[in-house]
């Protein structure tokens, strides 16, 4: 069943066991693994008065094996602020491939852009490009994970590597987790790339979302697409 991310969710601070050993995995540096998914043609892609995240939700629910989406929403300054849905658009696309759909979506809301990393497609705010202080851009020398059963199990270890950062996990709806526990380690990657690797291990359509406001930012993970409600 698809995962539903509600407009207001309960935040759970990560309290997971640390890890310190595992098999080292190299980080992909090109988008060759995404070629098939990006070339996949969608017969009908229609949106009416939608925002970017709603459109990405629709794309995530298409049965496209190998399409891993990592979505970074603009973080709000205050919890009392309503998420910015001012940029809305309508689209009628026929037989367009995923690459062209992503281009069209980012042109429709030009606050955002996208890029490919390994088997993942990342959509993120243009304003964070080149910002070394932005969490998802933070670089990790190495991270080791032992017997994790889902992507969120890695967050406690990540917290220890990035003291002073705040993030949590929001889990809404049914979620299976990994079919078996996973021990691994990564060298020289960004937090964004780490989220990609964790979600790629979550099946052929695993993905993640970064959202929230200053002081309560969170990751949410999905296995087979998500519904934005």
C-alpha positions as CSV (number, residue, x, y, z in Angstrom):
1,X,0.0,0.0,0.0
2,X,1.2,3.5,-0.7
3,X,2.4,5.6,2.1
4,X,0.4,8.7,3.1
5,X,2.2,11.8,4.4
6,X,-0.4,13.9,6.2
7,X,-0.2,17.7,6.4
8,X,0.5,17.4,10.2
9,X,2.3,14.4,11.5
10,X,3.7,13.2,14.8
11,X,7.5,13.6,14.9
12,X,9.5,10.8,16.5
13,X,13.1,11.7,17.5
14,X,15.4,9.0,16.4
15,X,16.5,6.7,19.3
16,X,18.3,3.9,17.6
17,X,21.3,1.7,18.3
18,X,24.6,3.0,17.0
19,X,26.7,1.0,14.5
20,X,30.4,0.8,14.0
21,X,31.3,-1.9,11.4
22,X,30.2,-3.3,8.1
23,X,31.1,-3.9,4.5
24,X,32.3,-0.7,2.8
25,X,30.2,0.3,-0.2
26,X,31.4,2.7,-2.9
27,X,29.2,5.7,-3.7
28,X,27.9,6.0,-7.3
29,X,29.1,9.1,-9.0
30,X,27.0,9.1,-12.2
31,X,23.4,8.6,-13.3
32,X,23.9,5.5,-15.4
33,X,21.8,3.4,-13.1
34,X,18.8,5.7,-13.6
35,X,18.8,5.5,-17.4
36,X,16.0,3.0,-17.6
37,X,13.7,4.7,-15.1
38,X,14.3,8.2,-16.6
39,X,13.6,6.8,-20.1
40,X,10.3,5.2,-19.0
41,X,7.4,6.7,-20.9
42,X,4.2,7.6,-19.0
43,X,1.1,7.3,-21.1
44,X,-0.9,10.0,-19.3
45,X,0.4,12.5,-16.7
46,X,-2.4,15.0,-15.9
47,X,-2.4,17.4,-13.0
48,X,-5.0,20.1,-12.3
49,X,-4.2,23.0,-9.9
50,X,-1.4,21.0,-8.3
51,X,1.8,21.8,-6.5
52,X,5.2,20.2,-7.1
53,X,5.0,17.7,-4.2
54,X,1.5,16.6,-5.3
55,X,2.9,16.0,-8.8
56,X,5.8,14.1,-7.5
57,X,3.4,12.0,-5.5
58,X,1.6,11.1,-8.7
59,X,4.9,10.2,-10.4
60,X,5.9,8.1,-7.4
61,X,2.7,6.0,-7.7
62,X,3.4,5.1,-11.4
63,X,4.6,1.5,-11.6
64,X,8.2,2.4,-12.6
65,X,10.7,-0.1,-11.3
66,X,14.0,1.5,-10.4
67,X,12.6,5.0,-9.9
68,X,13.8,6.1,-6.5
69,X,12.8,9.6,-5.5
70,X,14.4,11.8,-2.9
71,X,12.3,14.9,-2.3
72,X,13.4,17.9,-0.3
73,X,10.8,20.4,0.5
74,X,11.6,24.0,1.5
75,X,12.0,24.0,5.2
76,X,9.7,26.6,6.9
77,X,10.9,29.1,9.4
78,X,8.1,28.4,12.0
79,X,5.7,25.6,12.7
80,X,2.8,28.1,12.6
81,X,3.6,28.9,9.0
82,X,1.5,27.0,6.4
83,X,3.7,25.2,3.9
84,X,4.0,27.3,0.8
85,X,1.5,26.0,-1.8
86,X,1.4,29.3,-3.8
87,X,3.0,27.8,-6.9
88,X,0.3,25.7,-8.5
89,X,0.0,24.5,-12.1
90,X,-2.0,22.3,-14.4
91,X,-0.4,19.8,-16.9
92,X,-1.6,17.5,-19.6
93,X,1.3,15.3,-20.8
94,X,1.1,12.3,-23.1
95,X,3.8,9.7,-23.7
96,X,6.4,11.7,-22.0
97,X,9.4,10.1,-20.4
98,X,10.3,10.6,-16.7
99,X,13.2,12.8,-17.5
100,X,11.0,15.2,-19.5
101,X,8.3,15.1,-16.8
102,X,10.8,16.1,-14.1
103,X,12.1,18.9,-16.4
104,X,8.5,20.2,-16.8
105,X,7.7,20.0,-13.1
106,X,10.8,22.0,-12.2
107,X,10.0,24.6,-14.9
108,X,6.5,24.8,-13.5
109,X,7.9,25.5,-10.0
110,X,11.3,27.0,-10.7
111,X,12.2,27.1,-7.1
112,X,13.2,23.5,-7.5
113,X,15.6,21.5,-9.7
114,X,16.6,17.9,-10.0
115,X,19.6,15.6,-10.5
116,X,20.5,11.9,-10.6
117,X,22.7,10.1,-8.2
118,X,23.3,6.4,-8.6
119,X,19.8,4.8,-8.8
120,X,18.1,7.8,-7.3
121,X,16.5,11.0,-8.6
122,X,16.8,14.0,-6.2
123,X,14.4,17.0,-6.3
124,X,15.5,19.9,-4.1
125,X,15.3,23.7,-3.7
126,X,17.7,25.6,-6.0
127,X,18.5,28.0,-3.2
128,X,20.5,25.2,-1.3
129,X,22.9,24.5,-4.1
130,X,26.4,25.0,-2.9
131,X,25.3,25.6,0.7
132,X,27.7,23.6,2.9
133,X,25.6,24.3,6.0
134,X,22.5,22.7,4.5
135,X,22.0,19.3,6.2
136,X,21.5,17.2,3.0
137,X,24.7,18.8,1.6
138,X,26.8,17.9,4.7
139,X,29.7,15.6,3.8
140,X,30.4,12.4,5.8
141,X,33.9,10.9,5.8
142,X,32.4,7.5,6.7
143,X,29.4,5.9,8.4
144,X,29.0,2.3,9.5
145,X,25.6,0.7,10.0
146,X,25.0,-2.7,11.7
147,X,21.9,-4.8,11.5
148,X,19.5,-2.0,10.4
149,X,16.0,-3.0,9.4
150,X,14.8,0.2,7.8
151,X,16.3,3.5,6.6
152,X,15.3,5.3,9.8
153,X,17.5,2.9,11.8
154,X,20.5,4.8,10.5
155,X,19.5,8.2,11.9
156,X,20.9,7.8,15.4
157,X,24.3,7.0,14.0
158,X,24.0,10.0,11.7
159,X,23.1,12.2,14.7
160,X,26.3,11.2,16.4
161,X,28.3,12.2,13.3
162,X,26.6,15.6,13.1
163,X,26.3,17.0,16.6
164,X,24.1,20.1,16.8
165,X,21.9,19.1,13.9
166,X,18.2,18.4,14.5
167,X,16.1,15.8,12.6
168,X,13.6,13.2,13.3
169,X,11.5,10.6,11.4
170,X,7.9,10.6,10.6
171,X,6.2,7.3,9.8
172,X,2.7,7.3,8.7
173,X,0.8,4.2,7.4
174,X,1.9,0.7,6.8
175,X,5.6,0.0,6.2
176,X,7.4,-3.3,5.8
177,X,11.0,-2.4,6.3
178,X,13.9,-4.3,4.8
179,X,13.3,-8.0,4.1
180,X,16.3,-8.8,6.3
181,X,18.7,-6.8,8.5
182,X,21.6,-5.0,6.7
183,X,25.1,-4.3,7.8
184,X,27.1,-1.9,5.6
185,X,29.3,1.1,5.6
186,X,29.9,4.1,3.3
187,X,32.8,6.4,2.7
188,X,32.9,10.0,1.4
189,X,29.3,10.8,0.7
190,X,26.8,13.5,1.5
191,X,23.8,13.1,3.7
192,X,21.6,13.2,0.6
193,X,23.6,10.3,-0.9
194,X,23.2,8.4,2.3
195,X,19.4,8.8,2.2
196,X,19.6,7.6,-1.4
197,X,21.5,4.5,-0.6
198,X,19.3,3.6,2.3
199,X,16.1,4.0,0.1
200,X,17.6,2.1,-2.9
201,X,18.0,-0.8,-0.5
202,X,14.3,-0.5,0.3
203,X,13.1,-2.2,-2.9
204,X,12.8,-1.1,-6.6
205,X,10.7,2.0,-5.7
206,X,12.0,3.0,-2.3
207,X,12.3,6.8,-1.7
208,X,12.3,9.5,0.9
209,X,11.1,13.0,1.8
210,X,12.7,15.8,3.8
211,X,10.2,18.3,5.3
212,X,9.2,20.3,8.3
213,X,10.2,23.6,9.9
214,X,13.2,24.9,11.8
215,X,13.5,23.0,15.0
216,X,11.3,20.1,13.8
217,X,12.7,18.7,10.6
218,X,12.1,15.1,9.6
219,X,12.7,12.4,7.1
220,X,9.9,10.1,5.9
221,X,10.4,7.0,3.9
222,X,8.3,5.0,1.4
223,X,8.5,1.7,-0.3
224,X,6.0,2.0,-3.2
225,X,5.2,5.6,-3.7
226,X,3.5,8.1,-1.4
227,X,0.2,10.0,-1.3
228,X,0.3,13.7,-0.3
229,X,-2.7,14.6,1.7
